[in-house]
């Protein structure tokens, strides 16, 4: 095999990172796109010791899983909705199989009980948060999505997974950029002013936060925006300028300047109220989030005498739901700003049987158990990288009767479950996958482990 050589192969699998997988001469080939059943011509771009990386040049025969109807004009270029071409019912089947394969191959778990993926009745227009890079020139401003595996910006007229109101917002902001002659950011030179536009929309559509990420500390004049949003009946309640001068792929820095309205929007889960700030993490699919959190609560089986640890608690969304049922909850998170928000949310909701602690998870668990505050139940929701072995070992040392693991990455989930199960202290009861990112290959899982 040589670089730039073209090969023919059939796509037989897909990764949760969005790559299509095939084989040639028993060598695994990872392709930039494609769905199971596609027959393709691809060009080899990298040769590794045990696999090849290729770029699809042509689809010779389309998979039977594909739809004939195009619902998005940029889906072949944008890296967001990798499986938009596949019927939704088949998307859910593919995602369930992804979870199964990871648990079996990586976790070495025999016949894991995996429920059907909990999907959506209407899997469109679900995103409550959108992040759009800004580029181009003063005379040719580009606002859109990055082309797959690049930082080339693809402008768009509509995105079928985000609220239509964003189309109007982006149109107004583009006029604003031209009106004030604001220079778009040039990533290659680290020059220009406006880098990204971020919108956050409350579930009831009554509050919208707009974040303008700039490469400059100079305060923006937004009088044009305020007037245009008001005239268009767009309920913008918060405009924030985020200052990010670093040459980085991280979109938001920690420096925010409120330009208009509040520096937060308010969201509700059941009867609980949460303030969502520019840097707050909140699930982008509200409808599916409610289902997923309810499953986590069902799995936890909390009674009024239970002490619960919520690890990687963020702004306290799950923690406060747990506290409504438990004797006491300890939420642990390493991000100081998140803990500050979590404490504010607890106070806002008058919940007192809870304590939020900032620090490394494994260290704080040890400190709590020294004080005889041993958990009956542990709920954990780590980032995509999963848990450090030290965290898992610490969890095993305190040995709660149940562990509820919420994961956004089946690969790291399988790795972590293997450690917990191999300890001979826990058995896997069941897994329920949730489709929070419809039309992409991402899948969330809620897992129940019980002490043996």
Buried (B, 14 or more C-beta within 10 A) or exposed (E): EEEEEEBEBBBEBBBBEBBBBBBBEEBBBBBBBBBBBBBBBBBBBEBEEEBBBBBBEEBEEBBEBBEEEEEBBBBEBBBBBBBBBBEBEBBBBBBBBBBBBBBBEBBEBEEBEBBEBBBBEEBBEBBBBBBBBBBBEEEEBBBBBBBBEEEBBBBBEEBBBBBEBBBBBBBBBBBBBEEBEBBBBBBEEEEBBBBBBBBBBBBEEEBBBBBBBBBBEEEBEBEBBBEBBEEEEBBBBBBBBBBBEEEEEEBBBEEBBEBBBBBBBBBEBEEBEBBBBBBBBBBBBBBBBBBBBBBBBEBBBBEEEBBBBBBBBBBBBBBBBBBBBBBBBBBBBBBEBBBBBBBBBBEBBEBEBBBBBBBBBBBBBEEBBEEEBBBBBBBBBBEEEBBBEEBBBBBBEBBBBBBBBBBBBBBBBBBBBBBBBEBEBBEBBEBBBBBBBBBBBBBBBBBBBBEE
